[in-house]
Amino acid sequence: MIEISCEACGWLALTNQPAHHVWAEHVAGCPAVGGAVRHIPDLPPLPQRLPEIHACKHRLVRRQIAVTAAGIKRYAVVCELCGRRVDAA
């Protein structure tokens, strides 16, 4: 439900119809001297911004991740600081 009110005459409408249609109908017949004045409520506060993100200055290390059946060791290149796997290109 949408709440529409007039500050000039105190008229109040609760409707599920388009607000501009209901308001136009009231403006045509508003009894207040000087015409209708639409009350627009204050907007809710804007959400707070997230803090600034600082990218990791990767410190690359080689970690053993597996030993194959043939006895060959497999390694991955990861960041020592954040733990992400880094493509060694």
N, C-alpha and C positions, 0 to 999 in steps of 0.2 A: 504494500500500500504506500502511496505517495501522499505526503502532507503538503498542502499549499495554503498559504495564509496571506491576508491583505492587512498591512499595517494601518491603512487609512480608516477602514471601517470595522476591522476585527473579524472579518469573514474567514472561515476555516473550512477546508475541504480535504477529506480523506478519500482517495480515489485510486483505481487501478488503470484508469484511462490515461492517455498521453497528457502530461501536465500543461503543455502549451494550449491544447484545446479547451481544457477546463478553465484556465486563466483567461483566455480570450472571451469566453462566455461571461465571466464575472466582470471583466473590464467594461463590457457593453452596458451592464446594469448596476454598477457600483454606486451606492447612495452617498458616498463621501464627497465633500466639497474638494474640488481639485483633482478628482479621479483616483483610481486605484493605485496603490503602491505595494508591489509584491515584496513580501518578506523572504529573504534568502538566508537560510541558516549558515552559521560559520562552518567552514570546511574542517574536517578532522585534521590534526597535525600531520605533517609529512613524516614518513618513516625515516628513521635515522640511517645515515649512510654507513656502509660497512667500512671497517678500518682499511687503510692502504695495505696492499699485499706486497711484500718484498720477495722477489724471486731468489731462490737458493743459488748461491755461487758454488756450483757443484765441485766437490772434491772427489775425483774418480779413483776407485780402487777396484782391483780384480778379486772376485770371490769365487771360490770353488762351489759349484752347484750340484755336480753329479759325477759319478764314475761309471763309465759304460761297462758292458759285459766284457769287452776286450781289455779293460783296465786303463782306458784313456780318460783323463780328467777333463771335465767340461767347466768352463769358467763363464761368469757373467760380469759385465762392467756395471757397477752401481755407484751411486753417490754415497759417500761415507756420512754426510750430514743429514740428508733427507731420506735415504734408502731407496730412491727411485732407480729403476733400471735405465741406463743411458745407452743409446746407440753409439757405439764406438766407430764413428764415420770420419 
